[in-house]
Amino acid sequence: MIVIERDGRFVVITGWRAWLLVAVAVVVTTAVLAALAFLVIGIAVSMVAFVLIIMPAVVIVALVAWFFQPRRA
């Protein structure tokens, strides 16, 4: 049973309509949480890829540049 108050009047939803509303609410909530979970996982994978691939490449390029720069007297 679902009870909604609108403009001071109570609307009572029972039976199959209440089950349908609850089922729709569960599906929508699950979809929103799944979308947020995939977003967070995508951000985490991107950050790990950045740390494990791009950062070592930047360090290697910096070391090579440091190795080939002219010596100071």
FENZI-V228662 format. One record per pair of residues at least 4 apart in sequence whose C-alpha atoms are under 7 Angstrom apart, sorted by sequence separation. I is the first residue (numbers start at 1). J is the second residue. If there is no record, write none. Layout:
i->I j->J
i->I j->J
This chain:
i->5 j->9
i->6 j->10
i->13 j->17
i->14 j->18
i->15 j->19
i->16 j->20
i->17 j->21
i->18 j->22
i->19 j->23
i->20 j->24
i->21 j->25
i->22 j->26
i->23 j->27
i->24 j->28
i->25 j->29
i->26 j->30
i->27 j->31
i->28 j->32
i->29 j->33
i->30 j->34
i->31 j->35
i->32 j->36
i->33 j->37
i->34 j->38
i->35 j->39
i->36 j->40
i->37 j->41
i->38 j->42
i->39 j->43
i->40 j->44
i->41 j->45
i->42 j->46
i->43 j->47
i->44 j->48
i->45 j->49
i->46 j->50
i->47 j->51
i->48 j->52
i->49 j->53
i->50 j->54
i->51 j->55
i->52 j->56
i->53 j->57
i->54 j->58
i->55 j->59
i->56 j->60
i->57 j->61
i->58 j->62
i->59 j->63
i->60 j->64
i->61 j->65
i->62 j->66
i->63 j->67
i->64 j->68
i->65 j->69
i->5 j->10
i->13 j->18
i->50 j->55
i->4 j->10
i->5 j->11
i->3 j->10
i->4 j->11
i->3 j->11
i->4 j->12
i->3 j->12
i->2 j->12
i->3 j->13
i->1 j->12
i->2 j->13
i->1 j->13
i->2 j->14
i->1 j->14
i->2 j->18
i->1 j->18
